[in-house]
Amino acid sequence: MAQEPPLNPGDEAEPGAPGTGEDLCPDCNGTGKREGTECNTCGGTGKVTQGIGGG
């Protein structure tokens, strides 16, 4: 079964997964671009899915 949407390299989990939240991409600071091209970390969205909470 295909993931919807596909994960970007900066995502730690699927969007909406328990214990995760959306955050600004640390590499492009939420712009979706790096050095004039699409950011590879977030796939140009400016957002990544991160694990939240403490351990």
C-alpha positions as CSV (number, residue, x, y, z in Angstrom):
1,M,0.0,0.0,0.0
2,A,1.4,3.4,-1.0
3,Q,1.9,6.1,1.6
4,E,-0.2,9.2,1.2
5,P,1.5,11.6,1.2
6,P,5.0,10.1,0.8
7,L,7.5,11.0,3.5
8,N,10.2,13.6,2.9
9,P,13.7,12.9,4.1
10,G,13.2,15.3,7.1
11,D,10.1,13.5,8.3
12,E,10.4,11.3,11.3
13,A,6.9,9.7,10.9
14,E,3.8,9.9,8.7
15,P,1.7,13.0,9.2
16,G,-0.9,12.5,11.8
17,A,0.8,9.6,13.5
18,P,0.3,9.5,17.3
19,G,3.1,11.3,19.1
20,T,4.0,13.5,16.2
21,G,3.5,17.1,15.1
22,E,4.2,19.4,12.3
23,D,7.2,21.8,12.6
24,L,9.1,24.2,10.4
25,C,11.9,22.5,8.3
26,P,15.2,23.1,10.1
27,D,17.1,23.4,6.9
28,C,15.1,26.0,5.0
29,N,13.4,27.6,8.0
30,G,10.0,27.0,6.5
31,T,10.6,28.6,3.2
32,G,10.6,25.4,1.1
33,K,13.7,26.5,-0.7
34,R,17.5,26.3,-0.2
35,E,19.9,28.2,-2.4
36,G,17.1,29.0,-4.9
37,T,16.0,25.4,-5.4
38,E,13.5,23.1,-3.7
39,C,14.6,22.0,-0.2
40,N,15.4,18.3,-0.2
41,T,14.7,17.9,3.5
42,C,11.0,18.9,3.4
43,G,10.3,18.4,-0.3
44,G,9.5,22.1,-0.8
45,T,6.7,22.2,1.7
46,G,8.6,24.1,4.4
47,K,7.3,21.6,7.0
48,V,8.5,18.3,8.5
49,T,6.8,15.8,10.8
50,Q,8.6,15.4,14.1
51,G,8.2,13.2,17.1
52,I,7.0,15.2,20.1
53,G,7.1,14.5,23.8
54,G,9.8,13.6,26.2
55,G,11.5,10.4,27.0
